[in-house]
Amino acid sequence: MPTTTTMASTNSLVLGRVIGDVVDPFSPTVTLRVTYNGGVRVVNSGGLRPSAVAERPHVDVGGDDLRQFYTLVMVDPDAPNPSSPTLKEYLHWLVTDIPGTTDASYGREMMCYESPRPAAGIHRMVVVLFQQMARGTVDVPPLLRHNFCTRSFAVDHGLGSPVAAAFFTCQPEGGTGGRRFFPPLRPPA
């Protein structure tokens, strides 16, 4: 039976359109904890600036067996901007062969971490965790970072449905997000 935390996490993935835009509906079965700068924890739909996510995050992977391996994918489904995401999904990071109960640093980095630096708009940065059938399931990195497809990648490598996911939003350092209110112009007196 799903816990309240699991249901809240899944609901926020639906509300943030992660489920739908990036992955199909799934039931989380493994814990995933993503933290930046030594303690800033990623909370679904929480906002972080590029300066806060410049360095590779620390990612703790749950599970109960070191012999079980996981693949971590981090994508931006809103690249280059949310109004016209022609590069979606943009692959920011890919790590495979992560042993359960450890963190991503114990895995094999197939695509090095590229920090999010959105030029315009509010972007979703999505971290998806898949359980591998065996070590070495993912043996060839993608050729390009842009136009990556998490769903196709999972199918091509026999990964199945995700076992966990998280996301945060990121916008330009000086951006304010959403719409700006401009008072109506008044004719000169």
Phi, psi and omega in degrees: 000133182294144177277167178299320179297316179297316180295319179297319179297314180296318179299319180291330176292326176289311181298325178277004179060023172292312172284116185122303181277326186245313181229161174277166179304141179208165176252118179298134180234353182228144177282146179223123180233121182244124179228144177247156174046046174069021176158350179282103185278137176286124176244131183311128180074003176289152182259136175228143178273159178307324180295332180280342183242021183294323180265152179305137181283164171267126183237114176268131180249130179283219185096177182227015184213121177296342181274357176263134185245153184228155174243134180246131179235134175236122183227160173244105180281003184246019183276142359278341172210152185301334180286332181214078185279064185288345179256007185295148341280137178267123184277116179265335185194143177216120179231131179241173176055040177276118178293141176302154180068013179238203176232170186300338180294344178272355180269187180252115182282110181273325175228121183296155181296128173242116185294142177295132176219067182298138180276329182206147175079178179260120182255144172268130174251116189249128176249122182238137180244130178242147173269131180273153175287326180201164176296142178082011179301319177258108187244352180229126179287156175298153180286324185231155175275325183276156182058031173288149177231112182301316181299311181296319178302314180298317179295313182300332183249012176062038184271340181074203180284155175299157174251348177194157176202155177210159176207156173222166177255152181216138179220166181308148185309316182267000184287157179250358181080200177005195182282153175257145178264123176244124180296150180299146177289140177254139178294148179300146183278000000 
